[in-house]
Amino acid sequence: MDENRITGEIKKVAGQVEGAAGKLTGDKSTEAEGRARELEGTAENLVGQAKDAVSDVADRASSIAKDAIRAGRERLPDADEVYRRGNQAVRSPVEAMPFASLVVALGAGYLLGLLIHRRG
C-alpha cells in the first residue's frame, strides 16, 4: 500500500473532524479549513491508489513477460542453437563473396519493394 493512501486517509479524517468541530461551534473558518483538509486528504489518497494500480499493472506485465519467455524456452529449447547455425550458414558465404552478397541483397530488396508498392 502506497504511503500517500495512508497519509491521505489520515488527512481526510482529520479534515472531517475539524469540519464537524467548526460546524458544531458555528466557526465557518474552521469548518472551511476542515473541508479543505478533507479534500486534500481525498486527493492524496487517490494519488496513492493510482500509484498502487500502476505498480500492480507493472507487476502483472513483468509476470506475463517472464511466463512468455519461459514458455518460449520450453517450446523451443533449441532456438539458440538454430539461430547460431543459421547465422553461421549465412555468414560464411557473405564473408567469402561480399560483393555478390550485396548485389543479391539489393536485388531482393528491390523486388520486395516492387511487390509491396504494387499491392498498395
LOLUM-846377 format. One record per residue: residue in three letters; x, y, z of N, C-alpha, C, O in turn. Coordinates in Angstrom, 3 decimals. Example, Ala and Ser with C-alpha at 12.3 -4.5 7.8 and 13.67 -1.06 7.14 Angstrom:
2
  type     neast    nnorth       nup    caeast   canorth      caup     ceast    cnorth       cup     oeast    onorth       oup
   ALA    13.190    -5.690     7.800    12.300    -4.500     7.800    13.200    -3.300     7.800    14.236    -3.319     8.465
   SER    12.850    -2.250     7.080    13.670    -1.060     7.140    12.900     0.030     7.870    13.409     1.138     8.039
END
This chain:
120
  type     neast    nnorth       nup    caeast   canorth      caup     ceast    cnorth       cup     oeast    onorth       oup
   MET     0.852    -1.175     0.000     0.000     0.000     0.000     0.895     1.234     0.000     1.855     1.323     0.766
   ASP     0.572     2.163    -0.852     1.361     3.371    -1.001     1.186     4.283     0.208     0.110     4.352     0.802
   GLU     2.261     4.979     0.558     2.267     5.900     1.698     1.227     7.007     1.534     0.639     7.457     2.518
   ASN     1.000     7.444     0.305     0.017     8.513     0.056    -1.386     8.095     0.470    -2.181     8.928     0.904
   ARG    -1.689     6.825     0.340    -3.023     6.354     0.732    -3.223     6.506     2.229    -4.292     6.913     2.683
   ILE    -2.193     6.178     2.991    -2.291     6.250     4.453    -2.370     7.699     4.911    -3.273     8.070     5.661
   THR    -1.415     8.525     4.455    -1.426     9.929     4.890    -2.664    10.650     4.372    -3.208    11.525     5.044
   GLY    -3.102    10.279     3.182    -4.316    10.886     2.632    -5.536    10.571     3.480    -6.364    11.444     3.739
   GLU    -5.643     9.326     3.909    -6.786     8.934     4.736    -6.749     9.637     6.089    -7.784    10.046     6.613
   ILE    -5.542     9.774     6.652    -5.401    10.478     7.936    -5.830    11.936     7.782    -6.565    12.459     8.620
   LYS    -5.374    12.592     6.715    -5.762    13.990     6.482    -7.263    14.108     6.250    -7.898    15.057     6.709
   LYS    -7.818    13.149     5.542    -9.252    13.175     5.265   -10.052    13.102     6.561   -10.981    13.883     6.766
   VAL    -9.693    12.165     7.436   -10.411    12.010     8.712   -10.200    13.239     9.588   -11.140    13.724    10.219
   ALA    -8.959    13.746     9.629    -8.687    14.949    10.423    -9.508    16.124     9.899   -10.029    16.923    10.677
   GLY    -9.619    16.224     8.580   -10.424    17.295     7.996   -11.892    17.152     8.336   -12.570    18.146     8.598
   GLN   -12.397    15.916     8.335   -13.793    15.686     8.702   -14.047    16.091    10.147   -15.064    16.710    10.459
   VAL   -13.109    15.734    11.031   -13.246    16.099    12.447   -13.194    17.615    12.604   -14.014    18.199    13.312
   GLU   -12.234    18.246    11.944   -12.102    19.701    12.026   -13.347    20.393    11.464   -13.845    21.359    12.044
   GLY   -13.841    19.892    10.334   -15.045    20.475     9.738   -16.252    20.310    10.641   -17.059    21.229    10.786
   ALA   -16.377    19.129    11.253   -17.502    18.896    12.169   -17.403    19.794    13.387   -18.414    20.308    13.867
   ALA   -16.181    19.989    13.896   -15.987    20.866    15.056   -16.358    22.302    14.694   -16.997    23.008    15.474
   GLY   -15.947    22.720    13.499   -16.284    24.078    13.057   -17.778    24.251    12.890   -18.329    25.296    13.234
   LYS   -18.435    23.234    12.364   -19.880    23.300    12.174   -20.595    23.329    13.520   -21.563    24.066    13.710
   LEU   -20.094    22.505    14.458   -20.690    22.433    15.789   -20.561    23.752    16.533   -21.495    24.177    17.212
   THR   -19.414    24.399    16.411   -19.189    25.668    17.113   -19.680    26.866    16.313   -19.730    27.981    16.832
   GLY   -20.039    26.647    15.060   -20.512    27.749    14.233   -19.378    28.558    13.634   -19.603    29.649    13.109
   ASP   -18.159    28.033    13.707   -16.987    28.732    13.172   -16.822    28.339    11.698   -16.330    27.257    11.376
   LYS   -17.245    29.245    10.823   -17.212    28.968     9.380   -15.774    28.773     8.870   -15.538    27.965     7.972
   SER   -14.828    29.506     9.440   -13.440    29.393     9.017   -12.884    27.998     9.316   -12.258    27.378     8.456
   THR   -13.112    27.516    10.520   -12.652    26.179    10.916   -13.348    25.114    10.077   -12.726    24.132     9.671
   GLU   -14.631    25.309     9.820   -15.388    24.369     9.003   -14.810    24.311     7.579   -14.664    23.230     7.009
   ALA   -14.485    25.473     7.015   -13.922    25.544     5.668   -12.522    24.925     5.627   -12.181    24.217     4.680
   GLU   -11.720    25.193     6.651   -10.381    24.600     6.711   -10.463    23.074     6.815    -9.671    22.348     6.214
   GLY   -11.437    22.614     7.588   -11.634    21.172     7.721   -12.032    20.548     6.391   -11.533    19.485     6.021
   ARG   -12.922    21.205     5.682   -13.356    20.693     4.377   -12.188    20.678     3.387   -12.037    19.741     2.603
   ALA   -11.360    21.741     3.435   -10.191    21.811     2.552    -9.214    20.678     2.881    -8.688    20.032     1.974
   ARG    -8.971    20.437     4.165    -8.067    19.355     4.564    -8.641    17.999     4.154    -7.902    17.112     3.726
   GLU    -9.944    17.843     4.284   -10.602    16.597     3.879   -10.409    16.353     2.375   -10.097    15.237     1.960
   LEU   -10.594    17.393     1.572   -10.410    17.268     0.122    -8.953    16.979    -0.234    -8.669    16.192    -1.138
   GLU    -8.035    17.623     0.485    -6.611    17.368     0.257    -6.281    15.900     0.562    -5.551    15.247    -0.183
   GLY    -6.832    15.400     1.669    -6.612    14.005     2.027    -7.198    13.057     1.004    -6.585    12.046     0.660
   THR    -8.384    13.382     0.516    -9.015    12.543    -0.512    -8.160    12.509    -1.775    -7.965    11.449    -2.369
   ALA    -7.652    13.672    -2.182    -6.805    13.746    -3.379    -5.519    12.946    -3.184    -5.090    12.221    -4.082
   GLU    -4.910    13.080    -2.011    -3.675    12.345    -1.743    -3.928    10.832    -1.731    -3.109    10.048    -2.212
   ASN    -5.063    10.448    -1.180    -5.441     9.035    -1.171    -5.600     8.523    -2.605    -5.164     7.416    -2.922
   LEU    -6.222     9.321    -3.465    -6.394     8.930    -4.866    -5.052     8.790    -5.585    -4.878     7.900    -6.417
   VAL    -4.109     9.671    -5.260    -2.765     9.560    -5.840    -2.142     8.233    -5.419    -1.537     7.538    -6.236
   GLY    -2.289     7.887    -4.156    -1.762     6.613    -3.667    -2.415     5.427    -4.353    -1.748     4.448    -4.686
   GLN    -3.726     5.516    -4.563    -4.428     4.430    -5.258    -3.926     4.295    -6.692    -3.759     3.185    -7.197
   ALA    -3.686     5.429    -7.341    -3.174     5.400    -8.715    -1.783     4.771    -8.753    -1.492     3.967    -9.638
   LYS    -0.925     5.129    -7.802     0.407     4.544    -7.745     0.318     3.032    -7.541     1.039     2.267    -8.181
   ASP    -0.570     2.611    -6.647    -0.752     1.177    -6.422    -1.227     0.474    -7.688    -0.758    -0.620    -8.006
   ALA    -2.160     1.099    -8.415    -2.683     0.499    -9.643    -1.583     0.369   -10.689    -1.480    -0.663   -11.352
   VAL    -0.764     1.400   -10.844     0.337     1.355   -11.808     1.331     0.270   -11.414     1.824    -0.469   -12.266
   SER     1.619     0.180   -10.136     2.539    -0.846    -9.654     1.992    -2.248    -9.931     2.733    -3.143   -10.336
   ASP     0.690    -2.428    -9.708     0.064    -3.729    -9.980     0.151    -4.086   -11.461     0.460    -5.225   -11.812
   VAL    -0.123    -3.109   -12.329    -0.054    -3.355   -13.773     1.376    -3.713   -14.176     1.589    -4.628   -14.972
   ALA     2.349    -2.998   -13.630     3.747    -3.287   -13.955     4.130    -4.691   -13.484     4.822    -5.419   -14.195
   ASP     3.686    -5.065   -12.303     3.967    -6.408   -11.796     3.342    -7.477   -12.679     3.969    -8.494   -12.976
   ARG     2.102    -7.242   -13.098     1.427    -8.212   -13.972     2.124    -8.318   -15.326     2.296    -9.415   -15.858
   ALA     2.522    -7.181   -15.878     3.208    -7.190   -17.176     4.536    -7.939   -17.070     4.895    -8.708   -17.961
   SER     5.253    -7.711   -15.986     6.515    -8.410   -15.776     6.286    -9.908   -15.648     7.041   -10.708   -16.201
   SER     5.267   -10.276   -14.934     4.948   -11.695   -14.759     4.569   -12.342   -16.090     4.997   -13.458   -16.385
   ILE     3.770   -11.644   -16.888     3.358   -12.169   -18.198     4.575   -12.329   -19.104     4.697   -13.330   -19.810
   ALA     5.471   -11.350   -19.087     6.669   -11.427   -19.925     7.553   -12.598   -19.495     8.079   -13.327   -20.337
   LYS     7.714   -12.774   -18.194     8.522   -13.900   -17.711     7.890   -15.229   -18.099     8.586   -16.162   -18.498
   ASP     6.573   -15.310   -17.980     5.875   -16.542   -18.381     6.047   -16.809   -19.878     6.245   -17.953   -20.287
   ALA     5.973   -15.765   -20.684     6.132   -15.927   -22.136     7.541   -16.388   -22.487     7.718   -17.246   -23.352
   ILE     8.521   -15.834   -21.835     9.910   -16.239   -22.080    10.105   -17.697   -21.662    10.715   -18.483   -22.386
   ARG     9.585   -18.043   -20.500     9.704   -19.425   -20.018     9.020   -20.390   -20.977     9.573   -21.437   -21.316
   ALA     7.801   -20.031   -21.418     7.066   -20.896   -22.350     7.809   -21.020   -23.676     7.866   -22.105   -24.255
   GLY     8.373   -19.926   -24.157     9.140   -19.971   -25.400    10.348   -20.873   -25.286    10.660   -21.628   -26.207
   ARG    11.024   -20.795   -24.160    12.194   -21.662   -23.967    11.796   -23.125   -23.846    12.531   -24.010   -24.284
   GLU    10.633   -23.381   -23.251    10.162   -24.761   -23.132     9.773   -25.320   -24.501    10.055   -26.479   -24.804
   ARG     9.131   -24.502   -25.318     8.657   -24.966   -26.624     9.764   -25.007   -27.666     9.734   -25.822   -28.588
   LEU    10.733   -24.129   -27.513    11.822   -24.060   -28.488    13.171   -24.164   -27.774    13.943   -23.205   -27.768
   PRO    13.456   -25.312   -27.179    14.698   -25.430   -26.409    15.950   -25.279   -27.271    17.007   -24.901   -26.766
   ASP    15.840   -25.567   -28.551    16.999   -25.499   -29.427    17.057   -24.198   -30.227    17.834   -24.096   -31.176
   ALA    16.251   -23.210   -29.860    16.181   -21.971   -30.649    17.525   -21.265   -30.723    17.899   -20.763   -31.783
   ASP    18.261   -21.220   -29.611    19.571   -20.560   -29.637    20.522   -21.276   -30.603    21.267   -20.631   -31.342
   GLU    20.492   -22.591   -30.591    21.371   -23.367   -31.466    20.974   -23.191   -32.929    21.836   -23.065   -33.799
   VAL    19.670   -23.182   -33.198    19.191   -22.988   -34.568    19.610   -21.609   -35.076    20.046   -21.466   -36.218
   TYR    19.474   -20.599   -34.219    19.873   -19.239   -34.589    21.376   -19.193   -34.892    21.796   -18.608   -35.890
   ARG    22.171   -19.810   -34.029    23.620   -19.808   -34.211    24.007   -20.486   -35.526    24.855   -19.984   -36.264
   ARG    23.383   -21.623   -35.811    23.691   -22.338   -37.055    23.262   -21.539   -38.285    23.992   -21.472   -39.274
   GLY    22.076   -20.936   -38.219    21.604   -20.122   -39.347    22.496   -18.929   -39.581    22.795   -18.582   -40.724
   ASN    22.924   -18.297   -38.504    23.811   -17.152   -38.606    25.129   -17.564   -39.260    25.646   -16.864   -40.131
   GLN    25.660   -18.695   -38.835    26.917   -19.184   -39.409    26.742   -19.563   -40.874    27.628   -19.316   -41.692
   ALA    25.593   -20.168   -41.207    25.345   -20.574   -42.595    25.283   -19.369   -43.518    25.714   -19.461   -44.667
   VAL    24.767   -18.259   -43.059    24.690   -17.050   -43.885    26.019   -16.309   -43.867    26.431   -15.747   -44.882
   ARG    26.685   -16.305   -42.730    27.918   -15.536   -42.595    29.024   -16.061   -43.513    29.739   -15.272   -44.130
   SER    29.168   -17.348   -43.605    30.271   -17.916   -44.403    30.238   -17.460   -45.857    31.246   -16.948   -46.345
   PRO    29.110   -17.624   -46.579    29.104   -17.164   -47.980    29.253   -15.653   -48.108    29.870   -15.167   -49.056
   VAL    28.692   -14.906   -47.157    28.784   -13.438   -47.231    30.230   -13.009   -47.055    30.700   -12.113   -47.756
   GLU    30.942   -13.641   -46.122    32.348   -13.297   -45.914    33.196   -13.716   -47.116    34.166   -13.045   -47.469
   ALA    32.818   -14.836   -47.737    33.592   -15.319   -48.888    33.343   -14.468   -50.126    34.268   -14.237   -50.905
   MET    32.102   -13.993   -50.329    31.749   -13.227   -51.530    30.926   -11.991   -51.123    29.719   -11.952   -51.360
   PRO    31.558   -11.003   -50.526    30.802    -9.847   -50.036    30.097    -9.051   -51.137    28.959    -8.621   -50.949
   PHE    30.760    -8.848   -52.290    30.148    -8.065   -53.362    28.934    -8.788   -53.938    27.893    -8.167   -54.155
   ALA    29.049   -10.072   -54.185    27.924   -10.845   -54.728    26.766   -10.867   -53.726    25.601   -10.793   -54.117
   SER    27.089   -10.968   -52.445    26.049   -10.972   -51.415    25.313    -9.635   -51.386    24.097    -9.581   -51.206
   LEU    26.079    -8.555   -51.567    25.474    -7.225   -51.588    24.534    -7.087   -52.777    23.442    -6.537   -52.638
   VAL    24.935    -7.569   -53.929    24.104    -7.494   -55.124    22.826    -8.312   -54.928    21.741    -7.865   -55.300
   VAL    22.950    -9.503   -54.346    21.771   -10.338   -54.087    20.833    -9.641   -53.110    19.621    -9.624   -53.324
   ALA    21.383    -9.061   -52.032    20.549    -8.370   -51.040    19.844    -7.164   -51.652    18.666    -6.932   -51.382
   LEU    20.560    -6.393   -52.479    19.931    -5.250   -53.145    18.823    -5.701   -54.085    17.753    -5.094   -54.129
   GLY    19.079    -6.762   -54.832    18.061    -7.283   -55.748    16.831    -7.762   -55.000    15.706    -7.491   -55.420
   ALA    17.032    -8.474   -53.893    15.896    -8.957   -53.101    15.112    -7.781   -52.524    13.882    -7.792   -52.510
   GLY    15.826    -6.777   -52.053    15.154    -5.589   -51.518    14.357    -4.861   -52.582    13.240    -4.407   -52.332
   TYR    14.929    -4.752   -53.755    14.248    -4.091   -54.873    12.973    -4.843   -55.245    11.920    -4.234   -55.437
   LEU    13.070    -6.159   -55.344    11.891    -6.965   -55.689    10.807    -6.870   -54.611     9.623    -6.761   -54.927
   LEU    11.211    -6.910   -53.353    10.228    -6.748   -52.277     9.559    -5.379   -52.357     8.351    -5.253   -52.155
   GLY    10.356    -4.362   -52.653     9.800    -3.020   -52.796     8.778    -2.951   -53.917     7.726    -2.330   -53.763
   LEU     9.079    -3.581   -55.036     8.126    -3.612   -56.149     6.834    -4.325   -55.759     5.737    -3.844   -56.045
   LEU     6.977    -5.483   -55.101     5.800    -6.225   -54.690     4.930    -5.429   -53.717     3.707    -5.392   -53.856
   ILE     5.548    -4.813   -52.765     4.797    -4.033   -51.781     4.153    -2.818   -52.415     3.007    -2.481   -52.114
   HIS     4.902    -2.154   -53.304     4.388    -0.946   -53.946     3.211    -1.267   -54.849     2.262    -0.486   -54.908
   ARG     3.238    -2.365   -55.539     2.138    -2.739   -56.441     0.904    -3.150   -55.667    -0.214    -2.958   -56.145
   ARG     1.082    -3.713   -54.483    -0.088    -4.108   -53.671    -0.826    -2.896   -53.152    -2.055    -2.894   -53.073
   GLY    -0.073    -1.855   -52.795    -0.675    -0.658   -52.181    -1.311     0.167   -53.193    -1.871     1.215   -52.872
END
